[in-house]
Amino acid sequence: MKKILFIEDESALQRTFEEALKDEGFEMISALDGEIGLKMAKEKNPDLILLDLILPKIEGMEVLKKLKEDEKTKDIPVIVLTHLEELEKVEKAMELGAKAYLVKGEYSLNEVVERIKKVLGLK
């Protein structure tokens, strides 16, 4: 079973994703801030990380940078899932090594799940 770490500070959104991902055969782990997210990425070794950019403690872009600098987490694919649409954010995230940049309002839950499958090579 593929394990997804969702670093997102909105618990309602986490619950929604958890149900959808479970239905697709994934296990989901949640982190409500960037600090916990980084710690869990190292401890739980997820197959993929869904990352919001607007986070308490350590913001998402810094989390992405630290994930990619760490030998233990650098190869974990990261999909950024955020409300931020600025082109410079998209470019920076992709430069740092994100596999995809999805704007929350522009993708349905099913489309995000399909993108996860694609990045994991399941499609």
PyMOL commands that set and color helices and strands:
alter all, ss='L'
color gray80, all
select helices_A, chain A and resi 11-23+34-44+60-69+87-96+104-106+109-119
alter helices_A, ss='H'
color red, helices_A
select strands_A, chain A and resi 3-7+27-31+48-51+78-82+100-103
alter strands_A, ss='S'
color yellow, strands_A
deselect
rebuild
show_as cartoon
